[in-house]
Amino acid sequence: MNIRLNFIVEGQTEETFVNQVLRPHLETFSVGCSARCVETSRKRGRKYRGGITDFKLPRKDINAWMREDKNPDVRFTTMFDLYGLPQDFPGYGDAAGLSNAYERVRVLENALSEDISDRRFVPYIQLHEFESLLFSDLHKLETQFYDRGDEVSRLVMTASAFESPELIDDGKDTSPSKRIIGEIPEYGRMKASAGPIVAGKIGLSVLRSKCRHFGEWIERLEAI
């Protein structure tokens, strides 16, 4: 049986990653994919998408898409960053006191699942943000930023201090994306295009092996 899988994602980087990297892979498991960014506002009939400033926006968007598509053969999932998650997110208070990042994200995902309350929904929150995945093989950044070998080497040294790319902290100036931009400033304006390309160069097999929580999510999506 073919399954359709709808991704509600935080921004353009994640949307491109789904379309360029996840969609071709999941199609081999008879899972067809669609992705769209969270709708953040509407002005004069125009929709604006991307970014999560409070939970009512993604909740509204998820529920609206579920009402639009009630087919039992469709599934829904998310790709939201743990970094910068709004304080009104389900389970935020319970998760905030946990020092273990994996426990924290599971509390949030379980609370999100309870809030949406639909058997077709597979919650996922990225530890700590999309750029964590790129720390699985930072040398692939050089495929897009050709003259940044020294900067990439410094990032590799930074990554070596962490057990997993998913455990790189979510500090305002030390989150994965901020670390990359600190060494390669142009990544900041190119992240929506360069980030998914670099992730594709790294490859799903490496991403899954280096990023446990991400790998578990992909396994669930393959099995639906």
Buried (B, 14 or more C-beta within 10 A) or exposed (E): EEBBBBBBBBBBBBBBBBBBBBBEBBEEEEBEBBBBBBBBEEEEEEEEBBBBEEBEBBBEBBBEBBEEBEEEEBBBBBBBBBBBBBEEBBBBEEBEEBEEBBEBBBBBBBBBBEBBEEEBBBBBBBBBBBBBBBBBBBBBBBEBBEEBEEBBBBBBEBBEEBEBBBBBEBEEEEBBBBBBBBBBEEBEEEBBBBBBBBBBBBBBEBBBEBBBBBBBBBEEBEEB
